[in-house]
């Protein structure tokens, strides 16, 4: 099980947006308020665990959330589409 979790963390890290530019809290609020990005609450179900940290980032003309998620006692990084 531990090897599977490590493998998944490595796969997710490899597919995480390396060139994403994360927004400040004020910029993130504006992106959500303007309808350009989904709210964190609307994508929380896709996290697959308890969200302990979230950043809204721009990537390739769209938005993604970079999430630190607690799953089975481990914290993993997940990337979730936030574009509308």
MODELLER restraints for C-alpha pairs under 7 A, 6 or more apart:
rsr = mdl.restraints
at = mdl.atoms
rsr.add(forms.Gaussian(group=physical.xy_distance, feature=features.Distance(at['CA:9:A'], at['CA:76:A']), mean=6.09, stdev=0.5))
rsr.add(forms.Gaussian(group=physical.xy_distance, feature=features.Distance(at['CA:9:A'], at['CA:77:A']), mean=6.89, stdev=0.5))
rsr.add(forms.Gaussian(group=physical.xy_distance, feature=features.Distance(at['CA:12:A'], at['CA:77:A']), mean=6.92, stdev=0.5))
rsr.add(forms.Gaussian(group=physical.xy_distance, feature=features.Distance(at['CA:12:A'], at['CA:78:A']), mean=6.36, stdev=0.5))
rsr.add(forms.Gaussian(group=physical.xy_distance, feature=features.Distance(at['CA:16:A'], at['CA:79:A']), mean=6.19, stdev=0.5))
rsr.add(forms.Gaussian(group=physical.xy_distance, feature=features.Distance(at['CA:17:A'], at['CA:59:A']), mean=6.99, stdev=0.5))
rsr.add(forms.Gaussian(group=physical.xy_distance, feature=features.Distance(at['CA:19:A'], at['CA:59:A']), mean=6.86, stdev=0.5))
rsr.add(forms.Gaussian(group=physical.xy_distance, feature=features.Distance(at['CA:20:A'], at['CA:57:A']), mean=5.85, stdev=0.5))
rsr.add(forms.Gaussian(group=physical.xy_distance, feature=features.Distance(at['CA:20:A'], at['CA:58:A']), mean=5.44, stdev=0.5))
rsr.add(forms.Gaussian(group=physical.xy_distance, feature=features.Distance(at['CA:20:A'], at['CA:59:A']), mean=4.60, stdev=0.5))
rsr.add(forms.Gaussian(group=physical.xy_distance, feature=features.Distance(at['CA:21:A'], at['CA:57:A']), mean=5.23, stdev=0.5))
rsr.add(forms.Gaussian(group=physical.xy_distance, feature=features.Distance(at['CA:21:A'], at['CA:58:A']), mean=5.18, stdev=0.5))
rsr.add(forms.Gaussian(group=physical.xy_distance, feature=features.Distance(at['CA:21:A'], at['CA:59:A']), mean=6.63, stdev=0.5))
rsr.add(forms.Gaussian(group=physical.xy_distance, feature=features.Distance(at['CA:22:A'], at['CA:55:A']), mean=6.48, stdev=0.5))
rsr.add(forms.Gaussian(group=physical.xy_distance, feature=features.Distance(at['CA:22:A'], at['CA:56:A']), mean=5.72, stdev=0.5))
rsr.add(forms.Gaussian(group=physical.xy_distance, feature=features.Distance(at['CA:22:A'], at['CA:57:A']), mean=3.73, stdev=0.5))
rsr.add(forms.Gaussian(group=physical.xy_distance, feature=features.Distance(at['CA:22:A'], at['CA:58:A']), mean=6.10, stdev=0.5))
rsr.add(forms.Gaussian(group=physical.xy_distance, feature=features.Distance(at['CA:23:A'], at['CA:56:A']), mean=5.85, stdev=0.5))
rsr.add(forms.Gaussian(group=physical.xy_distance, feature=features.Distance(at['CA:23:A'], at['CA:57:A']), mean=5.52, stdev=0.5))
rsr.add(forms.Gaussian(group=physical.xy_distance, feature=features.Distance(at['CA:28:A'], at['CA:56:A']), mean=6.05, stdev=0.5))
rsr.add(forms.Gaussian(group=physical.xy_distance, feature=features.Distance(at['CA:31:A'], at['CA:37:A']), mean=5.46, stdev=0.5))
rsr.add(forms.Gaussian(group=physical.xy_distance, feature=features.Distance(at['CA:32:A'], at['CA:38:A']), mean=5.80, stdev=0.5))
rsr.add(forms.Gaussian(group=physical.xy_distance, feature=features.Distance(at['CA:32:A'], at['CA:39:A']), mean=5.82, stdev=0.5))
rsr.add(forms.Gaussian(group=physical.xy_distance, feature=features.Distance(at['CA:36:A'], at['CA:83:A']), mean=6.56, stdev=0.5))
rsr.add(forms.Gaussian(group=physical.xy_distance, feature=features.Distance(at['CA:36:A'], at['CA:84:A']), mean=5.95, stdev=0.5))
rsr.add(forms.Gaussian(group=physical.xy_distance, feature=features.Distance(at['CA:37:A'], at['CA:63:A']), mean=6.22, stdev=0.5))
rsr.add(forms.Gaussian(group=physical.xy_distance, feature=features.Distance(at['CA:37:A'], at['CA:82:A']), mean=5.39, stdev=0.5))
rsr.add(forms.Gaussian(group=physical.xy_distance, feature=features.Distance(at['CA:37:A'], at['CA:83:A']), mean=4.90, stdev=0.5))
rsr.add(forms.Gaussian(group=physical.xy_distance, feature=features.Distance(at['CA:37:A'], at['CA:84:A']), mean=5.58, stdev=0.5))
rsr.add(forms.Gaussian(group=physical.xy_distance, feature=features.Distance(at['CA:38:A'], at['CA:82:A']), mean=4.99, stdev=0.5))
rsr.add(forms.Gaussian(group=physical.xy_distance, feature=features.Distance(at['CA:38:A'], at['CA:83:A']), mean=6.14, stdev=0.5))
rsr.add(forms.Gaussian(group=physical.xy_distance, feature=features.Distance(at['CA:38:A'], at['CA:84:A']), mean=6.12, stdev=0.5))
rsr.add(forms.Gaussian(group=physical.xy_distance, feature=features.Distance(at['CA:47:A'], at['CA:69:A']), mean=6.83, stdev=0.5))
rsr.add(forms.Gaussian(group=physical.xy_distance, feature=features.Distance(at['CA:47:A'], at['CA:78:A']), mean=6.92, stdev=0.5))
rsr.add(forms.Gaussian(group=physical.xy_distance, feature=features.Distance(at['CA:49:A'], at['CA:69:A']), mean=5.67, stdev=0.5))
rsr.add(forms.Gaussian(group=physical.xy_distance, feature=features.Distance(at['CA:49:A'], at['CA:70:A']), mean=5.61, stdev=0.5))
rsr.add(forms.Gaussian(group=physical.xy_distance, feature=features.Distance(at['CA:49:A'], at['CA:71:A']), mean=5.23, stdev=0.5))
rsr.add(forms.Gaussian(group=physical.xy_distance, feature=features.Distance(at['CA:50:A'], at['CA:69:A']), mean=5.33, stdev=0.5))
rsr.add(forms.Gaussian(group=physical.xy_distance, feature=features.Distance(at['CA:50:A'], at['CA:70:A']), mean=5.08, stdev=0.5))
rsr.add(forms.Gaussian(group=physical.xy_distance, feature=features.Distance(at['CA:50:A'], at['CA:71:A']), mean=6.92, stdev=0.5))
rsr.add(forms.Gaussian(group=physical.xy_distance, feature=features.Distance(at['CA:51:A'], at['CA:67:A']), mean=6.54, stdev=0.5))
rsr.add(forms.Gaussian(group=physical.xy_distance, feature=features.Distance(at['CA:51:A'], at['CA:68:A']), mean=5.92, stdev=0.5))
rsr.add(forms.Gaussian(group=physical.xy_distance, feature=features.Distance(at['CA:51:A'], at['CA:69:A']), mean=4.45, stdev=0.5))
rsr.add(forms.Gaussian(group=physical.xy_distance, feature=features.Distance(at['CA:51:A'], at['CA:70:A']), mean=6.42, stdev=0.5))
rsr.add(forms.Gaussian(group=physical.xy_distance, feature=features.Distance(at['CA:52:A'], at['CA:68:A']), mean=5.56, stdev=0.5))
rsr.add(forms.Gaussian(group=physical.xy_distance, feature=features.Distance(at['CA:52:A'], at['CA:69:A']), mean=5.65, stdev=0.5))
rsr.add(forms.Gaussian(group=physical.xy_distance, feature=features.Distance(at['CA:52:A'], at['CA:70:A']), mean=6.81, stdev=0.5))
rsr.add(forms.Gaussian(group=physical.xy_distance, feature=features.Distance(at['CA:53:A'], at['CA:67:A']), mean=5.71, stdev=0.5))
rsr.add(forms.Gaussian(group=physical.xy_distance, feature=features.Distance(at['CA:53:A'], at['CA:68:A']), mean=4.96, stdev=0.5))
rsr.add(forms.Gaussian(group=physical.xy_distance, feature=features.Distance(at['CA:54:A'], at['CA:65:A']), mean=6.44, stdev=0.5))
rsr.add(forms.Gaussian(group=physical.xy_distance, feature=features.Distance(at['CA:54:A'], at['CA:66:A']), mean=5.72, stdev=0.5))
rsr.add(forms.Gaussian(group=physical.xy_distance, feature=features.Distance(at['CA:54:A'], at['CA:67:A']), mean=4.57, stdev=0.5))
rsr.add(forms.Gaussian(group=physical.xy_distance, feature=features.Distance(at['CA:54:A'], at['CA:68:A']), mean=6.42, stdev=0.5))
rsr.add(forms.Gaussian(group=physical.xy_distance, feature=features.Distance(at['CA:55:A'], at['CA:65:A']), mean=5.48, stdev=0.5))
rsr.add(forms.Gaussian(group=physical.xy_distance, feature=features.Distance(at['CA:55:A'], at['CA:66:A']), mean=5.18, stdev=0.5))
rsr.add(forms.Gaussian(group=physical.xy_distance, feature=features.Distance(at['CA:55:A'], at['CA:67:A']), mean=6.56, stdev=0.5))
rsr.add(forms.Gaussian(group=physical.xy_distance, feature=features.Distance(at['CA:56:A'], at['CA:63:A']), mean=6.86, stdev=0.5))
rsr.add(forms.Gaussian(group=physical.xy_distance, feature=features.Distance(at['CA:56:A'], at['CA:64:A']), mean=5.89, stdev=0.5))
rsr.add(forms.Gaussian(group=physical.xy_distance, feature=features.Distance(at['CA:56:A'], at['CA:65:A']), mean=4.56, stdev=0.5))
rsr.add(forms.Gaussian(group=physical.xy_distance, feature=features.Distance(at['CA:56:A'], at['CA:66:A']), mean=6.46, stdev=0.5))
rsr.add(forms.Gaussian(group=physical.xy_distance, feature=features.Distance(at['CA:57:A'], at['CA:63:A']), mean=5.58, stdev=0.5))
rsr.add(forms.Gaussian(group=physical.xy_distance, feature=features.Distance(at['CA:57:A'], at['CA:64:A']), mean=5.34, stdev=0.5))
rsr.add(forms.Gaussian(group=physical.xy_distance, feature=features.Distance(at['CA:57:A'], at['CA:65:A']), mean=6.06, stdev=0.5))
rsr.add(forms.Gaussian(group=physical.xy_distance, feature=features.Distance(at['CA:58:A'], at['CA:64:A']), mean=6.34, stdev=0.5))
rsr.add(forms.Gaussian(group=physical.xy_distance, feature=features.Distance(at['CA:62:A'], at['CA:83:A']), mean=5.43, stdev=0.5))
rsr.add(forms.Gaussian(group=physical.xy_distance, feature=features.Distance(at['CA:63:A'], at['CA:81:A']), mean=6.42, stdev=0.5))
rsr.add(forms.Gaussian(group=physical.xy_distance, feature=features.Distance(at['CA:63:A'], at['CA:82:A']), mean=5.01, stdev=0.5))
rsr.add(forms.Gaussian(group=physical.xy_distance, feature=features.Distance(at['CA:63:A'], at['CA:83:A']), mean=4.86, stdev=0.5))
rsr.add(forms.Gaussian(group=physical.xy_distance, feature=features.Distance(at['CA:64:A'], at['CA:79:A']), mean=6.46, stdev=0.5))
rsr.add(forms.Gaussian(group=physical.xy_distance, feature=features.Distance(at['CA:64:A'], at['CA:80:A']), mean=5.47, stdev=0.5))
rsr.add(forms.Gaussian(group=physical.xy_distance, feature=features.Distance(at['CA:64:A'], at['CA:81:A']), mean=4.51, stdev=0.5))
rsr.add(forms.Gaussian(group=physical.xy_distance, feature=features.Distance(at['CA:64:A'], at['CA:82:A']), mean=4.60, stdev=0.5))
rsr.add(forms.Gaussian(group=physical.xy_distance, feature=features.Distance(at['CA:64:A'], at['CA:83:A']), mean=6.75, stdev=0.5))
rsr.add(forms.Gaussian(group=physical.xy_distance, feature=features.Distance(at['CA:65:A'], at['CA:79:A']), mean=5.61, stdev=0.5))
rsr.add(forms.Gaussian(group=physical.xy_distance, feature=features.Distance(at['CA:65:A'], at['CA:80:A']), mean=5.15, stdev=0.5))
rsr.add(forms.Gaussian(group=physical.xy_distance, feature=features.Distance(at['CA:65:A'], at['CA:81:A']), mean=6.42, stdev=0.5))
rsr.add(forms.Gaussian(group=physical.xy_distance, feature=features.Distance(at['CA:65:A'], at['CA:82:A']), mean=6.10, stdev=0.5))
rsr.add(forms.Gaussian(group=physical.xy_distance, feature=features.Distance(at['CA:66:A'], at['CA:77:A']), mean=6.93, stdev=0.5))
rsr.add(forms.Gaussian(group=physical.xy_distance, feature=features.Distance(at['CA:66:A'], at['CA:78:A']), mean=5.91, stdev=0.5))
rsr.add(forms.Gaussian(group=physical.xy_distance, feature=features.Distance(at['CA:66:A'], at['CA:79:A']), mean=4.68, stdev=0.5))
rsr.add(forms.Gaussian(group=physical.xy_distance, feature=features.Distance(at['CA:66:A'], at['CA:80:A']), mean=6.68, stdev=0.5))
rsr.add(forms.Gaussian(group=physical.xy_distance, feature=features.Distance(at['CA:67:A'], at['CA:77:A']), mean=5.52, stdev=0.5))
rsr.add(forms.Gaussian(group=physical.xy_distance, feature=features.Distance(at['CA:67:A'], at['CA:78:A']), mean=5.08, stdev=0.5))
rsr.add(forms.Gaussian(group=physical.xy_distance, feature=features.Distance(at['CA:67:A'], at['CA:79:A']), mean=6.07, stdev=0.5))
rsr.add(forms.Gaussian(group=physical.xy_distance, feature=features.Distance(at['CA:68:A'], at['CA:75:A']), mean=6.21, stdev=0.5))
rsr.add(forms.Gaussian(group=physical.xy_distance, feature=features.Distance(at['CA:68:A'], at['CA:76:A']), mean=5.56, stdev=0.5))
rsr.add(forms.Gaussian(group=physical.xy_distance, feature=features.Distance(at['CA:68:A'], at['CA:77:A']), mean=4.58, stdev=0.5))
rsr.add(forms.Gaussian(group=physical.xy_distance, feature=features.Distance(at['CA:68:A'], at['CA:78:A']), mean=6.39, stdev=0.5))
rsr.add(forms.Gaussian(group=physical.xy_distance, feature=features.Distance(at['CA:69:A'], at['CA:75:A']), mean=5.27, stdev=0.5))
rsr.add(forms.Gaussian(group=physical.xy_distance, feature=features.Distance(at['CA:69:A'], at['CA:76:A']), mean=5.29, stdev=0.5))
rsr.add(forms.Gaussian(group=physical.xy_distance, feature=features.Distance(at['CA:69:A'], at['CA:77:A']), mean=6.17, stdev=0.5))
rsr.add(forms.Gaussian(group=physical.xy_distance, feature=features.Distance(at['CA:70:A'], at['CA:76:A']), mean=6.37, stdev=0.5))
